[in-house]
Amino acid sequence: MSDQKPQGPQNNNDSPGNKPGGEGPNNNRPPQNMMSRSVMGWLLLGGLAMLLLYLMTNANNQAVPITESEFMTYARNGDFDSNIAIIIEDERMIGTLKKGIQPSANNSTNRVMTIISRETKADIVENLRTIEKDIKWTESPGSSVMLTLAVTWGPVILIAFLLYFFVFRSIRNAGGGPGGMLGNFGRSKHKLLNKEHSNVTIDDVAGIDEAKDEVNEIVEFLKNPKKFQRLGGRVPRGVLLEGLPGCGKTLLAKAMAGEADVPFFSISGSDFVEMFVGVGASRVRDLFKQAKESSPCIIFLDEIDAVGRRRGSGFSSGGHDEREQTLNAILVEMDGFETNDQVIVVAATNRADVLDPALTRPGRFDRQIQVPLPDVKGRMEILKVHSRKIKLGPDVDMEKIARGTPMFSGAELAAMINESAISATLSGKDFVEQDDMEEARDKIRWGRARKSHKLEEEERKVIAYHEAGHAILMYFDEHSEPLHKVTIIPRGPSLGATYLLPEKDRNLSSRNQLLARMRSSYGGRIAEHMFCGDMYNGTAGDIRMATNIARAMVTQYGMSDKLGFQFVGEDDQRQSWERGDSMSNETALLIDNEVKELIDRTYNEATQIIEEHRDQLEALAQALLKYETLTFEEVKKLMDGEDLDKPTVSDLLQAEQDKMQKSDSDDQQKDQKPDLGDDTPDTPSIPSPA
């Protein structure tokens, strides 16, 4: 995207750039002035809160007003604290009673105050002298009652005036709409884009052809609506893009902005929600108001599940929290479109299952576009798009990379291309090679290789046999996916890995393929127990995977002879508290027995395969200890009894040490060589006589 600010339509003064809440450059209010007003407003609110807190906490410490006769009665009875002097001012007299004496049941303070006059002040002092009690007093000019009231209530009046000036006055000047310091919360926080501000076009989107066709139709709707109205059709009101993270939903929206020559309002679902109740609904109304004034246009709501979740699914009291009010506003606004309002709402989410049914019904979101993970062909197209600016070597095989990246999203493929370019640059290469692509793929999917992580020799041996067990089963099991690579280099949380290279993307898995996947997961445990004489906790992930496959075959796929063709799993469409017991105790016991029978049978089959190829597993494990990483071609050579012509790990380490020693030696010779520099004359040297 361009760094310059989006320019709104400038054909009149009512363009979104001039509207409150728009982000176009036609908004002439300086950002610094708006920021300073906002800061001042928050300071005023904070000051008011502190003042109210002060008045509330000190209310009980104020003196209780009483009459002059009551004050003198306390004095004659000796009820005043002898350690605290009575303060006699020109217009009032304040005293502190002893502990336990309270002048009022509604106030816990023991301080009393009475109003006097200048004329009676001398008589009061004389009366205090005649009282034969231990009473202390002091005379003070004091302050007038009016001054006391001014000091007490002056700040409150001042803050109230400032609040009126900054808040209510600005709201009134804005015509009662969103304005002023607090009114800014009700403004939409969208971004306004036009064709010239988006450098993403439909050609930058690859691997999701069906979604691209839908986007092209929407662009055509906006460019030529009469073409579709000729036969009585209408422009779709809403389009919901649904797919996993990184599949290209936001990229499609950006391409839409780049192709359609109409205003493009972009906002995230979380931007509607604030700490104040009603702000989200106000922002929705403001957004749709500006969109209707800029028709034809597109509204893009990214991550709509932030405000569009199913109502009544939470535990909020009353059921009408801020999020639901925002959702109600969206529903009302989408129903309020006129037939001539050429406004299309495009929303994106990766959790369509949690959206409210009223939001996803036809009439609001007429079209729901699935943005799936790309297949092999789609991954090749995505790799070609993102590698257009990358210098690739002659050995780079895009088809092999696409086959080796199943379940990769478009975002992951783009990150992989970028990582390969970074890796090649750090290695000092002139172009990206196949090895850089392989390393980048492994880094994106499983994490960076922990080459500095030193393992004990016994642990390296266990890991080597573990991975060799997986590789042997993948190599010799006819129903398994082809082996791609096996390594004992720690990467991410794993200490080793065995990689597959599917020949093609599979949308369906047969019973034999699922059983082969279970057998290959047992290879690590079987090899450990057979060659190392013990069992280790590194197989926890393998056990979990095999158990999940077996349970799914029994409870979901109907692949159990005893349970037959029935579903006995949990219903994910219902909330957790709505789910009851989905099966009887007898059925649960039958499921457990079927799962155990599947696991035991496939475990025995995997053990038999490894027993038949025990020598090949031993050779493969020793090669892993020697080379650490083996490709399928190298594994095939080992299975055929051939030797590998490649440097071992020890050879590579020795070469690296020799290189470092040579570099240190060259640096020392350079430091010892005299630097003639400027002391060397420019005249040619004269050869010495023979």
C-alpha positions as CSV (number, residue, x, y, z in Angstrom):
1,M,0.0,0.0,0.0
2,S,1.1,3.5,-0.6
3,D,2.3,5.6,2.4
4,Q,0.4,8.6,1.3
5,K,-2.9,9.3,3.0
6,P,-6.0,8.2,1.1
7,Q,-7.7,10.9,-0.9
8,G,-11.5,10.9,-0.7
9,P,-13.8,12.0,-3.5
10,Q,-13.3,15.7,-4.0
11,N,-16.2,16.6,-6.4
12,N,-18.1,18.4,-3.6
13,N,-17.9,19.5,-0.1
14,D,-20.0,16.5,1.1
15,S,-17.3,14.0,0.3
16,P,-16.3,11.5,3.0
17,G,-13.1,13.3,3.4
18,N,-15.0,16.3,4.7
19,K,-17.4,14.3,6.8
20,P,-16.9,13.8,10.5
21,G,-15.1,10.6,11.0
22,G,-13.7,10.3,7.5
23,E,-9.9,10.0,7.1
24,G,-9.5,11.9,3.9
25,P,-7.2,14.9,3.7
26,N,-10.1,17.3,3.3
27,N,-10.6,17.1,7.0
28,N,-9.2,20.5,7.8
29,R,-8.9,20.2,11.6
30,P,-5.2,20.0,12.6
31,P,-4.5,16.7,14.2
32,Q,-2.4,18.4,17.0
33,N,-5.4,20.6,17.9
34,M,-7.7,17.6,18.1
35,M,-5.2,15.8,20.2
36,S,-4.7,18.7,22.6
37,R,-8.5,19.1,23.0
38,S,-8.8,15.4,23.7
39,V,-6.0,15.4,26.3
40,M,-7.5,18.5,27.9
41,G,-10.9,16.8,28.1
42,W,-9.5,13.8,29.8
43,L,-7.6,16.0,32.2
44,L,-10.9,17.8,33.1
45,L,-12.7,14.5,33.6
46,G,-9.8,13.3,35.8
47,G,-9.9,16.5,37.8
48,L,-13.6,16.3,38.3
49,A,-13.3,12.7,39.5
50,M,-10.6,13.6,42.0
51,L,-12.6,16.6,43.3
52,L,-15.7,14.5,43.8
53,L,-13.6,11.8,45.6
54,Y,-12.1,14.5,47.8
55,L,-15.4,15.9,48.8
56,M,-16.9,12.5,49.5
57,T,-14.0,11.4,51.7
58,N,-13.8,14.6,53.6
59,A,-17.6,15.1,54.1
60,N,-17.4,13.4,57.5
61,N,-14.6,15.6,58.7
62,Q,-16.6,18.9,58.3
63,A,-17.8,20.6,61.5
64,V,-21.5,20.1,62.4
65,P,-23.3,23.5,62.6
66,I,-25.1,24.1,65.9
67,T,-26.6,27.1,67.7
68,E,-24.6,29.4,70.0
69,S,-26.5,28.3,73.0
70,E,-25.8,24.6,72.3
71,F,-22.1,25.5,71.8
72,M,-21.9,27.3,75.3
73,T,-23.8,24.3,76.9
74,Y,-21.0,22.0,75.7
75,A,-18.5,24.4,77.1
76,R,-20.2,24.6,80.6
77,N,-20.4,20.8,80.7
78,G,-16.7,20.4,79.9
79,D,-17.4,18.4,76.8
80,F,-14.7,20.0,74.7
81,D,-11.3,18.3,74.3
82,S,-8.8,20.1,76.5
83,N,-5.9,19.3,74.2
84,I,-7.5,21.1,71.2
85,A,-8.1,24.8,71.5
86,I,-11.4,26.4,70.5
87,I,-10.9,28.7,67.5
88,I,-12.8,32.0,67.8
89,E,-13.0,33.9,64.5
90,D,-14.9,37.1,63.7
91,E,-17.9,35.3,62.3
92,R,-17.7,31.7,63.6
93,M,-16.5,29.6,66.4
94,I,-15.2,26.0,66.0
95,G,-14.5,23.4,68.7
96,T,-13.6,19.8,69.1
97,L,-15.6,17.6,71.5
98,K,-14.2,14.7,73.5
99,K,-14.1,11.2,72.0
100,G,-17.4,9.5,72.3
101,I,-19.5,12.7,72.1
102,Q,-21.1,13.2,68.7
103,P,-23.4,16.2,68.0
104,S,-25.2,14.3,65.3
105,A,-26.2,10.7,64.8
106,N,-25.8,11.1,61.0
107,N,-22.2,12.2,61.2
108,S,-19.3,10.6,62.8
109,T,-17.3,13.8,63.3
110,N,-16.9,15.4,66.8
111,R,-16.2,18.9,65.5
112,V,-18.9,21.6,66.0
113,M,-19.3,25.1,64.6
114,T,-21.5,28.0,65.4
115,I,-22.1,31.4,63.7
116,I,-21.3,34.5,65.7
117,S,-21.0,38.3,65.0
118,R,-18.3,40.8,65.7
119,E,-20.5,42.5,68.3
120,T,-21.0,39.4,70.4
121,K,-17.4,38.1,70.1
122,A,-16.1,39.9,73.2
123,D,-19.0,38.7,75.3
124,I,-18.4,35.1,74.3
125,V,-14.8,35.3,75.2
126,E,-15.7,36.8,78.6
127,N,-18.2,33.9,79.2
128,L,-15.5,31.3,78.4
129,R,-13.2,32.9,81.0
130,T,-15.9,32.6,83.7
131,I,-16.4,28.9,83.1
132,E,-14.5,26.8,85.6
133,K,-13.5,24.1,83.2
134,D,-10.2,23.2,81.5
135,I,-10.9,24.9,78.2
136,K,-8.4,26.4,75.8
137,W,-9.3,28.9,73.1
138,T,-7.5,31.1,70.6
139,E,-8.7,34.2,68.8
140,S,-8.2,34.4,65.0
141,P,-9.4,36.9,62.4
142,G,-10.4,33.9,60.3
143,S,-12.1,34.1,56.9
144,S,-15.5,35.2,55.9
145,V,-18.3,32.7,55.2
146,M,-18.5,33.9,51.6
147,L,-14.7,33.2,51.1
148,T,-15.1,29.8,52.6
149,L,-17.9,28.9,50.2
150,A,-15.9,30.3,47.3
151,V,-12.9,28.1,48.1
152,T,-15.1,25.0,48.6
153,W,-17.4,25.2,45.6
154,G,-15.4,27.4,43.3
155,P,-13.5,24.5,41.7
156,V,-16.7,22.6,41.2
157,I,-18.3,25.5,39.4
158,L,-15.2,26.1,37.3
159,I,-15.0,22.4,36.2
160,A,-18.7,22.3,35.4
161,F,-18.3,25.4,33.2
162,L,-15.4,23.9,31.4
163,L,-17.2,20.7,30.8
164,Y,-20.1,22.6,29.4
165,F,-17.8,24.6,27.1
166,F,-15.8,21.6,25.8
167,V,-18.5,19.0,25.6
168,F,-22.1,20.1,25.5
169,R,-21.3,23.3,23.6
170,S,-19.4,21.4,20.9
171,I,-22.2,18.8,20.7
172,R,-24.8,21.5,20.2
173,N,-22.6,23.2,17.6
174,A,-22.4,19.9,15.7
175,G,-26.2,19.9,15.4
176,G,-26.7,17.2,18.1
177,G,-24.7,14.7,16.1
178,P,-21.3,13.2,17.1
179,G,-19.0,16.0,17.9
180,G,-16.8,17.5,20.6
181,M,-14.5,15.6,22.9
182,L,-16.8,12.8,23.8
183,G,-18.6,12.9,20.5
184,N,-15.5,11.7,18.7
185,F,-16.2,8.2,20.1
186,G,-19.3,8.0,18.0
187,R,-17.5,8.6,14.7
188,S,-16.5,5.8,12.5
189,K,-12.8,5.0,12.5
190,H,-12.8,3.6,9.0
191,K,-10.1,4.1,6.3
192,L,-11.1,5.5,3.0
193,L,-9.3,4.1,-0.1
194,N,-9.7,4.7,-3.8
195,K,-8.2,3.0,-6.8
196,E,-5.2,5.2,-6.9
197,H,-4.3,4.5,-3.3
198,S,-4.3,0.7,-3.6
199,N,-1.4,-1.0,-5.5
200,V,-3.0,-4.5,-5.2
201,T,-4.9,-5.7,-8.2
202,I,-6.7,-8.9,-9.0
203,D,-3.5,-10.1,-10.8
204,D,-1.8,-10.2,-7.4
205,V,-4.3,-12.8,-6.2
206,A,-3.6,-16.4,-7.1
207,G,-4.6,-19.9,-6.1
208,I,-8.3,-19.1,-5.4
209,D,-9.8,-18.8,-8.9
210,E,-13.4,-19.2,-7.8
211,A,-13.1,-16.4,-5.2
212,K,-11.5,-14.2,-7.8
213,D,-14.4,-14.7,-10.1
214,E,-16.8,-13.6,-7.4
215,V,-14.7,-10.5,-6.8
216,N,-14.8,-9.7,-10.5
217,E,-18.6,-9.9,-10.5
218,I,-18.8,-7.5,-7.6
219,V,-16.5,-5.0,-9.3
220,E,-18.7,-5.4,-12.4
221,F,-21.8,-4.8,-10.4
222,L,-20.5,-1.4,-9.2
223,K,-19.1,-0.4,-12.5
224,N,-22.1,-1.2,-14.6
225,P,-25.2,-1.8,-12.4
226,K,-27.7,-1.2,-15.3
227,K,-26.3,-4.3,-17.0
228,F,-27.7,-6.5,-14.2
229,Q,-30.9,-4.4,-13.6
230,R,-31.9,-4.9,-17.2
231,L,-33.5,-8.2,-16.3
232,G,-34.7,-7.1,-12.9
233,G,-31.7,-8.2,-10.9
234,R,-30.3,-6.2,-8.0
235,V,-26.9,-5.7,-6.6
236,P,-26.0,-8.1,-3.8
237,R,-26.2,-6.3,-0.4
238,G,-23.5,-8.3,1.3
239,V,-20.6,-10.7,0.6
240,L,-19.1,-12.8,3.3
241,L,-15.5,-14.0,2.8
242,E,-14.9,-17.1,4.9
243,G,-11.6,-19.0,5.3
244,L,-8.7,-19.9,7.5
245,P,-6.2,-17.2,8.5
246,G,-3.8,-16.3,5.7
247,C,-5.9,-17.7,2.8
248,G,-6.3,-14.2,1.2
249,K,-9.5,-12.7,2.4
250,T,-8.1,-9.3,3.1
251,L,-6.0,-9.5,0.0
252,L,-9.2,-10.0,-2.0
253,A,-10.7,-6.9,-0.4
254,K,-7.6,-4.9,-1.3
255,A,-7.8,-6.2,-4.8
256,M,-11.4,-5.1,-4.9
257,A,-10.4,-1.6,-3.9
258,G,-7.7,-1.6,-6.6
259,E,-10.0,-2.7,-9.3
260,A,-13.3,-0.9,-8.5
261,D,-13.2,2.9,-9.2
262,V,-15.5,3.6,-6.2
263,P,-14.8,4.6,-2.6
264,F,-13.7,1.8,-0.3
265,F,-14.5,2.1,3.4
266,S,-12.3,-0.3,5.4
267,I,-12.8,-1.0,9.1
268,S,-12.1,-3.8,11.6
269,G,-14.8,-5.3,13.7
270,S,-12.9,-4.5,16.9
271,D,-13.0,-0.8,15.9
272,F,-16.7,-0.6,16.8
273,V,-16.2,-1.6,20.4
274,E,-15.2,0.9,23.1
275,M,-15.5,1.3,26.8
276,F,-18.6,3.4,26.5
277,V,-22.0,1.8,25.9
278,G,-23.6,2.7,22.6
279,V,-20.4,3.8,20.9
280,G,-20.3,0.8,18.5
281,A,-23.8,1.3,17.3
282,S,-23.2,5.0,16.8
283,R,-20.1,4.2,14.7
284,V,-22.1,1.8,12.6
285,R,-24.7,4.4,11.8
286,D,-22.0,7.0,11.0
287,L,-20.2,4.5,8.7
288,F,-23.3,3.6,6.7
289,K,-24.5,7.2,6.5
290,Q,-21.2,8.2,4.9
291,A,-21.3,5.2,2.6
292,K,-24.8,6.0,1.4
293,E,-23.7,9.5,0.6
294,S,-20.8,8.2,-1.4
295,S,-22.8,5.5,-3.3
296,P,-21.7,3.5,-5.2
297,C,-19.1,2.2,-2.8
298,I,-17.8,-0.8,-0.8
299,I,-17.8,-1.3,2.9
300,F,-15.2,-3.8,4.1
301,L,-15.7,-5.2,7.6
302,D,-12.6,-7.2,8.6
303,E,-12.9,-9.8,11.4
304,I,-16.6,-9.3,11.7
305,D,-16.8,-12.1,14.3
306,A,-15.6,-9.5,16.8
307,V,-19.1,-8.0,16.8
308,G,-21.2,-10.5,14.9
309,R,-21.2,-13.5,17.3
310,R,-24.4,-15.4,17.9
311,R,-26.6,-13.5,20.4
312,G,-27.4,-15.2,23.6
313,S,-24.3,-17.4,23.5
314,G,-22.6,-15.6,26.4
315,F,-23.4,-15.2,30.1
316,S,-23.8,-11.4,30.1
317,S,-26.6,-10.2,32.3
318,G,-29.6,-9.1,30.4
319,G,-28.2,-10.4,27.1
320,H,-27.8,-7.0,25.6
321,D,-24.2,-5.9,26.0
322,E,-22.3,-3.5,23.9
323,R,-21.3,-6.1,21.2
324,E,-24.9,-7.1,20.7
325,Q,-26.1,-3.5,20.4
326,T,-23.4,-3.1,17.7
327,L,-24.6,-6.2,15.9
328,N,-28.2,-5.0,16.0
329,A,-27.2,-1.7,14.5
330,I,-25.4,-3.6,11.6
331,L,-28.5,-5.7,11.0
332,V,-30.8,-2.6,10.9
333,E,-28.5,-0.7,8.6
334,M,-28.2,-3.6,6.1
335,D,-32.0,-3.9,6.0
336,G,-32.2,-0.1,5.5
337,F,-30.6,-0.2,2.0
338,E,-32.8,1.2,-0.7
339,T,-33.0,-0.5,-4.1
340,N,-31.0,2.3,-5.6
341,D,-28.3,2.3,-2.9
342,Q,-25.3,0.8,-4.6
343,V,-23.5,0.0,-1.4
344,I,-22.0,-3.5,-1.0
345,V,-20.9,-4.7,2.4
346,V,-17.9,-7.2,2.2
347,A,-17.1,-8.9,5.5
348,A,-14.3,-11.3,6.3
349,T,-14.0,-13.9,9.1
350,N,-12.3,-17.2,9.9
351,R,-15.1,-18.2,12.4
352,A,-18.2,-18.2,10.3
353,D,-19.6,-20.9,12.6
354,V,-20.0,-18.4,15.5
355,L,-21.8,-15.7,13.5
356,D,-25.4,-14.8,14.3
357,P,-27.8,-16.5,11.8
358,A,-29.6,-13.2,11.3
359,L,-26.4,-11.8,9.9
360,T,-25.6,-14.6,7.5
361,R,-29.1,-15.1,6.0
362,P,-29.8,-14.1,2.4
363,G,-30.9,-10.5,2.1
364,R,-28.0,-9.3,4.3
365,F,-25.1,-11.4,3.2
366,D,-26.4,-12.8,-0.1
367,R,-23.1,-14.4,-1.0
368,Q,-20.8,-16.5,1.1
369,I,-17.5,-17.0,-0.6
370,Q,-15.3,-19.8,0.7
371,V,-11.6,-18.9,0.5
372,P,-9.9,-22.4,1.0
373,L,-6.3,-23.4,1.3
374,P,-4.7,-23.6,-2.1
375,D,-4.2,-27.0,-3.8
376,V,-0.9,-27.9,-5.6
377,K,-1.8,-25.9,-8.7
378,G,-2.8,-22.9,-6.5
379,R,0.4,-23.1,-4.5
380,M,2.4,-23.1,-7.7
381,E,0.6,-20.0,-8.9
382,I,1.1,-18.3,-5.5
383,L,4.8,-19.1,-5.4
384,K,5.2,-17.7,-8.9
385,V,3.4,-14.4,-7.9
386,H,5.6,-13.9,-4.8
387,S,8.8,-14.9,-6.5
388,R,8.5,-12.4,-9.4
389,K,11.0,-10.1,-7.8
390,I,13.2,-12.9,-6.4
391,K,16.4,-14.0,-8.3
392,L,15.9,-17.8,-8.5
393,G,18.7,-20.3,-9.3
394,P,18.4,-22.9,-12.1
395,D,17.9,-25.7,-9.6
396,V,14.7,-24.3,-8.0
397,D,11.8,-26.7,-8.7
398,M,8.5,-24.9,-8.0
399,E,6.4,-28.0,-8.6
400,K,8.4,-30.0,-6.0
401,I,8.1,-27.1,-3.5
402,A,4.4,-26.9,-4.1
403,R,4.0,-30.6,-3.5
404,G,6.1,-30.3,-0.3
405,T,3.9,-27.6,1.2
406,P,0.5,-29.2,1.8
407,M,-1.9,-27.2,4.0
408,F,0.2,-24.1,3.5
409,S,-1.8,-20.9,3.2
410,G,-1.0,-18.1,0.8
411,A,0.5,-16.0,3.7
412,E,2.8,-18.9,4.7
413,L,4.0,-19.3,1.1
414,A,4.7,-15.6,0.8
415,A,6.7,-15.7,4.1
416,M,8.6,-18.8,2.8
417,I,9.7,-17.0,-0.3
418,N,10.8,-14.0,1.7
419,E,12.7,-16.3,4.2
420,S,14.5,-18.1,1.4
421,A,15.7,-14.7,-0.1
422,I,16.9,-13.7,3.4
423,S,18.7,-17.0,3.9
424,A,20.4,-16.8,0.5
425,T,21.5,-13.2,1.2
426,L,23.0,-14.1,4.5
427,S,24.9,-17.0,2.8
428,G,26.4,-14.6,0.3
429,K,24.7,-16.2,-2.7
430,D,23.8,-14.5,-5.9
431,F,20.4,-16.1,-6.2
432,V,18.0,-18.3,-4.3
433,E,18.6,-22.1,-4.5
434,Q,16.5,-25.1,-3.8
435,D,18.2,-25.7,-0.5
436,D,17.2,-22.2,0.6
437,M,13.6,-22.9,-0.3
438,E,13.7,-26.2,1.7
439,E,15.2,-24.5,4.7
440,A,12.6,-21.7,4.6
441,R,9.8,-24.1,4.4
442,D,11.0,-26.1,7.4
443,K,11.5,-22.9,9.3
444,I,8.0,-21.6,8.6
445,R,6.3,-24.8,9.4
446,W,8.4,-26.3,12.2
447,G,10.7,-23.4,13.4
448,R,14.3,-22.5,13.2
449,A,16.9,-25.3,13.3
450,R,18.6,-25.5,16.7
451,K,22.0,-26.4,15.5
452,S,23.7,-25.1,18.6
453,H,21.6,-27.4,20.8
454,K,24.0,-30.1,21.9
455,L,22.6,-33.5,22.6
456,E,24.2,-36.3,24.5
457,E,25.4,-39.2,22.3
458,E,22.9,-41.6,23.9
459,E,20.1,-39.2,23.1
460,R,21.3,-38.7,19.5
461,K,21.3,-42.5,19.2
462,V,17.7,-42.8,20.5
463,I,16.5,-40.0,18.2
464,A,18.2,-41.5,15.2
465,Y,16.6,-44.9,15.7
466,H,13.2,-43.2,16.4
467,E,13.2,-41.3,13.1
468,A,14.6,-44.3,11.2
469,G,11.7,-46.3,12.4
470,H,9.2,-43.8,11.0
471,A,11.2,-43.6,7.7
472,I,11.3,-47.4,7.2
473,L,7.5,-47.7,7.6
474,M,6.9,-44.8,5.2
475,Y,9.3,-46.3,2.7
476,F,8.0,-49.9,2.8
477,D,4.3,-49.4,3.5
478,E,2.5,-49.5,0.2
479,H,-0.4,-47.3,1.4
480,S,1.8,-44.6,3.0
481,E,2.6,-41.2,1.4
482,P,6.1,-41.0,-0.2
483,L,9.0,-40.2,2.0
484,H,10.7,-36.8,1.4
485,K,13.4,-36.3,4.1
486,V,14.5,-37.5,7.5
487,T,16.6,-35.5,10.0
488,I,17.8,-35.6,13.6
489,I,18.5,-31.8,13.7
490,P,16.4,-30.3,16.5
491,R,13.9,-27.8,15.0
492,G,11.4,-25.9,17.1
493,P,10.0,-28.1,19.9
494,S,10.9,-31.4,18.1
495,L,14.3,-33.2,18.3
496,G,13.9,-34.7,14.9
497,A,11.5,-35.2,12.0
498,T,10.5,-37.4,9.1
499,Y,8.8,-35.5,6.3
500,L,6.4,-36.7,3.7
501,L,6.0,-35.5,0.1
502,P,2.4,-36.2,-1.1
503,E,2.1,-36.9,-4.8
504,K,-1.1,-34.9,-4.9
505,D,-3.5,-33.2,-2.6
506,R,-6.0,-35.6,-1.2
507,N,-9.6,-34.4,-0.3
508,L,-10.5,-37.9,0.9
509,S,-8.6,-40.5,2.9
510,S,-9.4,-44.2,2.6
511,R,-9.4,-46.7,5.4
512,N,-6.1,-48.2,4.2
513,Q,-4.5,-44.8,4.1
514,L,-5.6,-44.0,7.7
515,L,-4.3,-47.3,8.9
516,A,-1.0,-46.7,7.2
517,R,-0.8,-43.3,8.9
518,M,-1.3,-45.1,12.2
519,R,1.4,-47.7,11.4
520,S,3.9,-45.0,10.5
521,S,3.3,-43.2,13.8
522,Y,4.3,-46.4,15.7
523,G,7.7,-46.6,14.0
524,G,9.6,-44.5,16.5
525,R,8.4,-46.4,19.6
526,I,9.0,-49.8,18.0
527,A,12.5,-48.9,16.9
528,E,13.4,-47.4,20.3
529,H,12.2,-50.5,22.1
530,M,13.9,-52.9,19.6
531,F,17.3,-51.3,19.3
532,C,17.7,-49.2,22.5
533,G,16.0,-51.6,24.9
534,D,13.8,-49.0,26.5
535,M,10.8,-46.6,25.9
536,Y,11.0,-42.8,25.9
537,N,8.5,-40.0,26.3
538,G,9.4,-38.5,22.9
539,T,6.6,-40.6,21.3
540,A,3.8,-38.7,23.1
541,G,2.8,-36.8,19.9
542,D,2.8,-40.1,17.9
543,I,0.6,-41.8,20.4
544,R,-1.8,-38.9,20.4
545,M,-2.0,-38.8,16.6
546,A,-2.7,-42.6,16.3
547,T,-5.3,-42.5,19.1
548,N,-7.1,-39.6,17.4
549,I,-7.2,-41.3,14.0
550,A,-8.5,-44.6,15.6
551,R,-11.2,-42.8,17.6
552,A,-12.3,-40.8,14.5
553,M,-12.5,-43.9,12.4
554,V,-14.8,-45.5,15.0
555,T,-17.0,-42.6,16.1
556,Q,-17.1,-40.3,13.1
557,Y,-16.2,-42.2,9.9
558,G,-18.3,-45.3,10.4
559,M,-15.3,-47.6,9.9
560,S,-16.0,-49.9,12.8
561,D,-17.7,-53.3,12.1
562,K,-19.3,-53.4,15.5
563,L,-20.7,-49.8,15.7
564,G,-21.5,-49.6,12.0
565,F,-22.7,-46.6,10.2
566,Q,-23.4,-44.1,13.0
567,F,-22.0,-40.9,14.4
568,V,-21.4,-41.0,18.2
569,G,-19.1,-38.0,18.6
570,E,-19.8,-34.6,20.1
571,D,-21.9,-32.1,18.2
572,D,-19.7,-29.1,17.7
573,Q,-22.6,-26.9,16.6
574,R,-24.0,-26.7,20.1
575,Q,-22.6,-24.8,23.0
576,S,-20.8,-26.7,25.6
577,W,-23.5,-26.3,28.2
578,E,-26.1,-27.4,25.7
579,R,-24.5,-30.8,25.1
580,G,-25.8,-33.8,27.0
581,D,-24.6,-37.3,27.2
582,S,-24.3,-38.4,23.5
583,M,-23.9,-42.1,24.3
584,S,-24.6,-44.7,26.9
585,N,-22.0,-46.3,29.1
586,E,-22.2,-49.5,27.1
587,T,-21.6,-47.6,23.8
588,A,-18.6,-45.8,25.4
589,L,-17.1,-49.1,26.5
590,L,-17.6,-50.5,23.0
591,I,-15.9,-47.5,21.5
592,D,-12.9,-47.9,23.8
593,N,-12.6,-51.6,22.9
594,E,-12.8,-50.9,19.2
595,V,-10.2,-48.2,19.4
596,K,-7.8,-50.5,21.4
597,E,-8.4,-53.3,18.9
598,L,-7.4,-51.0,16.0
599,I,-4.3,-49.7,17.7
600,D,-3.2,-53.2,18.8
601,R,-3.7,-54.6,15.3
602,T,-1.8,-51.8,13.4
603,Y,1.0,-51.8,16.1
604,N,1.6,-55.5,15.4
605,E,1.6,-54.9,11.7
606,A,4.1,-52.1,12.0
607,T,6.3,-54.3,14.2
608,Q,6.3,-57.0,11.6
609,I,7.4,-54.6,8.9
610,I,10.3,-53.3,11.0
611,E,11.4,-56.9,11.8
612,E,11.5,-57.7,8.1
613,H,13.7,-54.7,7.4
614,R,15.8,-54.7,10.6
615,D,19.1,-54.4,8.7
616,Q,17.9,-51.4,6.6
617,L,16.8,-49.6,9.7
618,E,20.1,-50.2,11.4
619,A,21.9,-48.8,8.3
620,L,19.6,-45.8,8.1
621,A,20.1,-45.0,11.8
622,Q,23.9,-45.1,11.5
623,A,23.7,-42.9,8.5
624,L,21.6,-40.3,10.4
625,L,24.2,-40.3,13.2
626,K,26.8,-39.7,10.5
627,Y,25.1,-37.2,8.2
628,E,22.1,-35.9,10.4
629,T,19.9,-35.2,7.3
630,L,19.0,-37.6,4.5
631,T,16.8,-37.0,1.4
632,F,14.6,-39.6,-0.2
633,E,17.2,-40.3,-2.9
634,E,19.9,-40.9,-0.2
635,V,17.5,-43.1,1.8
636,K,16.8,-45.1,-1.4
637,K,20.5,-45.7,-1.9
638,L,20.9,-47.0,1.6
639,M,17.9,-49.3,1.1
640,D,19.6,-50.6,-2.1
641,G,22.9,-51.2,-0.2
642,E,24.8,-48.4,-1.8
643,D,27.2,-46.0,-0.1
644,L,26.6,-42.2,0.2
645,D,29.0,-39.8,-1.5
646,K,28.5,-36.7,0.7
647,P,30.5,-35.1,3.6
648,T,29.7,-36.2,7.1
649,V,28.9,-33.9,10.0
650,S,32.4,-34.4,11.3
651,D,33.8,-33.4,7.9
652,L,31.7,-30.2,7.8
653,L,32.7,-29.3,11.3
654,Q,36.4,-29.8,10.5
655,A,36.1,-27.7,7.4
656,E,34.4,-24.9,9.3
657,Q,37.2,-25.0,11.9
658,D,39.9,-24.9,9.3
659,K,38.2,-22.0,7.6
660,M,38.1,-20.1,10.9
661,Q,41.7,-20.8,11.7
662,K,42.8,-19.7,8.2
663,S,40.8,-16.5,8.7
664,D,42.4,-15.8,12.1
665,S,45.9,-16.5,10.6
666,D,45.3,-14.1,7.8
667,D,44.2,-11.4,10.2
668,Q,47.4,-11.9,12.3
669,Q,49.6,-11.6,9.2
670,K,47.8,-8.5,8.2
671,D,48.4,-6.9,11.7
672,Q,52.1,-7.8,11.6
673,K,52.7,-6.4,8.1
674,P,54.3,-2.9,8.3
675,D,52.0,-0.2,7.0
676,L,54.2,2.1,4.9
677,G,51.2,4.3,4.0
678,D,52.1,8.0,3.6
679,D,55.8,7.4,4.5
680,T,56.4,5.7,1.1
681,P,57.6,8.2,-1.5
682,D,55.8,8.4,-4.8
683,T,59.2,8.3,-6.7
684,P,60.1,5.0,-8.4
685,S,62.6,2.8,-6.6
686,I,66.1,2.5,-7.9
687,P,67.5,-1.0,-8.2
688,S,70.6,-1.7,-6.2
689,P,73.8,-2.3,-8.2
690,A,74.7,-5.9,-8.7
